[in-house]
Amino acid sequence: MSLVKSVEELSKFKLAVDAAYDCVVITDPDGMILYANSAIKRITGFTPQATLGKKAWTKELWGGLYEKLWKTIKHDKKVFSGEVKNKRKDGTLYNAFHTITPILNEKGNLQFFMDVQRDITREKEVDRAKTEFISLVSHQLQTPLTAINWYAEMLLSGDVGRVTEDQSSYLAEVYKESKRMSRLVSDLLNVSRLEIGGVLIEPIPAKINLLIADIIKESKFVEKEKEVPVLFAKPKEEIELAIDADLFRQVLRNLISNATRYCSEQADAEIKVRLEKQAVGGIDSLVISVMDNGIGIPKEEQHRIFEKFFRAGNAEKASAGGTGLGLYICKMVVENWGGKIWFESEEGKGATFYATIPLTGMVSKKGEKKLA
């Protein structure tokens, strides 16, 4: 390619980047800004010229809000994608989604950084408004649903007089559906509290072995009128950790309930709960696993399994009762307490879900409310 042709191609590329809607910033290996497109003024209030020659994390620009992040990317030489709270020229804060890419030469040496950022403040505000609306509606639904459940129970028990067999059948259906709606409302309330960030986490020392045994004993995990045995491989040593027992109970019951719903219809259907200590992601942790021999998760859908409202295709066919919120709630709760959650599965051969708690205990968090 001729020099003239190369210059023309570079000019076209620069025009395209200059006109891009997202903010594009290129820096040297030390974070010194070499280029910024025109979108930077719309997003931050700074002109491209005002940023040239300055460090990307300097307090003169974005309040020095992500110096540590930039230095970490430089050290690891890996792409970063995620949300960062930045500061505009006028001092107001905004949410940005950044993709910071280290550009390496053929020898693997760092040459530049390219940062593409998009202002997502409005998106976050809309999401928060949706979450608050769902929370409000869910609160309003709780009272009438409680009344429906209570009256249906009274009628079914015969406390207000005998009912015919047909009437009993209809009432049982009303009761079942109102309980299902109550669970959905509770799940929606929990999602809104987790997304708003107002959930209280109060860790206190607890004996994990005993707690798990109690959870299994007190709960009847029944699906389609068939009881599935839940086996707990209890460790020889008693494990004591600082945890929020209510949150732990919520996650374990969700995982076991989920396993039960999709467990094998065969006579050997069973769920196994295990505990073991191991390092996960460099953190010494207690790993809780829940294994079933049910329908499993199709490989092509596994990457979406923790998404809000998502249910795998085979799960929808197997059970009409799920909401697609249980695993989403589990993920948010576990990550809030400082743990990790993942799974292993093969379609038709069951699934094993893992959740961790740091051996140092759950992370304490101030909040307004517990989960429903």
Beta strands, then each sheet from edge to edge (+ up, - down):
strand 1: 23-27
strand 2: 33-36
strand 3: 80-87
strand 4: 93-104
strand 5: 110-119
strand 6: 204-207
strand 7: 222-223
strand 8: 226-227
strand 9: 230-233
strand 10: 240-243
strand 11: 271-280
strand 12: 283-292
strand 13: 341-345
strand 14: 351-358
sheet 1: 2+ 1- 5+ 4- 3+
sheet 2: 6+ 10-
sheet 3: 7+ 8-
sheet 4: 9+ 11+ 12- 14+ 13-
end
